[in-house]
Amino acid sequence: MKKVRINAKAAKELAHYAPWVYRSDIVSGMEYEPGELVEVVDEKDRFVAIGYINPASTIAVRVLSFKNVPINRAFFKTRILRAAARRVDIPSDACRLIHTEADFLPGLVVDRYADYLSVQFTTAGMLRFYETILDILVEVLEPAGMIVRAEEYAGKKEGFESFVREIGSVPDRVVIEENGVRFYVDLRSSQKTGFYLDQRRNRKIVTDYIKQRDCVLDCFSNTGGFGLYAKVKKNARVRCVDISEEVIALAKQNFDLNEATGEFVVANVFDYLRELRASKERFDMIILDPPSFAKSRSKKSAAMKGFKDITVNAMKLVRSEGLIALFSCSHHVGMEDLKKIALQSAKDNGKMVEVLEHLYQDIDHPYVLGNPYSLYLEGLLLKVIDL
Ligand SMILES: C[S@@+](CC[C@H](N)C(=O)[O-])C[C@H]1O[C@@H](n2cnc3c(N)ncnc32)[C@H](O)[C@@H]1O
């Protein structure tokens, strides 16, 4: 196996379990094949980690192990079995089984939806183990079918051709059950790998605060996750709003699947909240779960403005002592940023806010220390109170 030498700064970071080596921290040459296995050594030639390298990527090396072990079928099988074992208590037949670096399998995402798997390869290095990984998944998990993809956005960065393959037979819709609520999931859909599994725990926590027959506005609803919990668990009066016709159509079908009724609006939430201000309608709870506004640090200030806009308007639309669940799924806008946005928005409205809950991604999307990027979904459940 070839060696790759890194500078002292990077060696120190890896000693604290940083999962990556940036190209700029490599002090040896860059004559490697995309995805080739490498031994990472420090400037004194001491072993640091084993990983795979892609000279084309800013993140040049992704660590597979901090121990000097053979990277073979047994290695991957142990990792996959461990990842699956960590998820046995999840109250659903759908969960993320492998969450890339956070499960020490960089470049691999595997979601289980009942009897089916959605598998994503995002790096040239992990694609080198394509056959091995699929073989292990079949052996260990015995899926009825799999959708396997390598997305275009990743292929452009890593230099591979994108693809979507079906292995076995996967129905157009799979029914999953989460905390007693049923959802259709379209595994072929382009949003995430089909369903926002990371919000499972938050859907439950937030719903526990809703009272019978409360009015709930689920903004950026996608296929109705939060809203449907509110309806099924608390018989709330629910309206789901999303910009995508496709997901709103599926949200309606999800309500039908649970013999529940709701209202559905295809709209841009930024505009829709403004329109509602002119009406007399007011809500007991508003959920704000927007897409990632800040994919990079440079987008942070625009993202903060976007958050402020929806939060200020949502505060005008909740009843006295009403609740707002505010989420950021961007690592660059974290908990402290959300608190700043909430406080500023409250001030602008002449109100105060109380934090009822700090919210995070569910445990099938692990947050491992040493890898700060593995924490990416944070939220606040807020009560808006009068001064
Ligand atoms: C993070 S997802 C929400 C997940 C959802 N809360 C759930 O539990 O399944 C964000 C959603 O926002 C929608 N979206 C993006 N921009 C929007 C906009 N300006 N107005 C309304 N919806 C938007 C996307 O279509 C996507 O469904």
The ligand as an SDF file (V2000), in Angstrom:
LIG
                    3D

 27 29  0  0  0  0  0  0  0  0999 V2000
  -35.8570   19.6520    5.1920 C   0  0  0  0  0  0  0  0  0  0  0  0
  -37.1940   19.3320    4.1330 S   0  0  0  0  0  0  0  0  0  0  0  0
  -38.5250   19.2320    5.2670 C   0  0  0  0  0  0  0  0  0  0  0  0
  -38.7150   17.8580    5.8650 C   0  0  0  0  0  0  0  0  0  0  0  0
  -40.0260   17.6520    6.5610 C   0  0  0  0  0  0  0  0  0  0  0  0
  -40.1940   18.5620    7.6810 N   0  0  0  0  0  0  0  0  0  0  0  0
  -40.2160   16.2200    7.0370 C   0  0  0  0  0  0  0  0  0  0  0  0
  -40.2870   15.9890    8.2500 O   0  0  0  0  0  0  0  0  0  0  0  0
  -40.2900   15.3230    6.1950 O   0  0  0  0  0  0  0  0  0  0  0  0
  -37.3910   20.8580    3.3210 C   0  0  0  0  0  0  0  0  0  0  0  0
  -38.5660   20.9740    2.3660 C   0  0  0  0  0  0  0  0  0  0  0  0
  -38.6630   22.3530    1.9880 O   0  0  0  0  0  0  0  0  0  0  0  0
  -39.1930   22.4220    0.6760 C   0  0  0  0  0  0  0  0  0  0  0  0
  -38.8850   23.7900    0.1900 N   0  0  0  0  0  0  0  0  0  0  0  0
  -37.7040   24.2820   -0.2530 C   0  0  0  0  0  0  0  0  0  0  0  0
  -37.8020   25.6180   -0.4740 N   0  0  0  0  0  0  0  0  0  0  0  0
  -39.0740   25.9680   -0.1650 C   0  0  0  0  0  0  0  0  0  0  0  0
  -39.7830   27.1910   -0.1540 C   0  0  0  0  0  0  0  0  0  0  0  0
  -39.2030   28.3520   -0.4920 N   0  0  0  0  0  0  0  0  0  0  0  0
  -41.0860   27.1820    0.2280 N   0  0  0  0  0  0  0  0  0  0  0  0
  -41.6800   26.0150    0.5620 C   0  0  0  0  0  0  0  0  0  0  0  0
  -41.0510   24.8290    0.6050 N   0  0  0  0  0  0  0  0  0  0  0  0
  -39.7650   24.7970    0.2520 C   0  0  0  0  0  0  0  0  0  0  0  0
  -38.5730   21.2630   -0.0490 C   0  0  0  0  0  0  0  0  0  0  0  0
  -39.3940   20.8900   -1.1460 O   0  0  0  0  0  0  0  0  0  0  0  0
  -38.5100   20.2050    1.0720 C   0  0  0  0  0  0  0  0  0  0  0  0
  -39.6230   19.3600    0.9840 O   0  0  0  0  0  0  0  0  0  0  0  0
  1  2  1  0
  2  3  1  0
  2 10  1  0
  3  4  1  0
  4  5  1  0
  5  6  1  0
  5  7  1  0
  7  8  2  0
  7  9  1  0
 10 11  1  0
 11 12  1  0
 11 26  1  0
 12 13  1  0
 13 14  1  0
 13 24  1  0
 14 15  1  0
 14 23  1  0
 15 16  2  0
 16 17  1  0
 17 18  1  0
 17 23  2  0
 18 19  1  0
 18 20  2  0
 20 21  1  0
 21 22  2  0
 22 23  1  0
 24 25  1  0
 24 26  1  0
 26 27  1  0
M  CHG  2   2   1   9  -1
M  END
$$$$
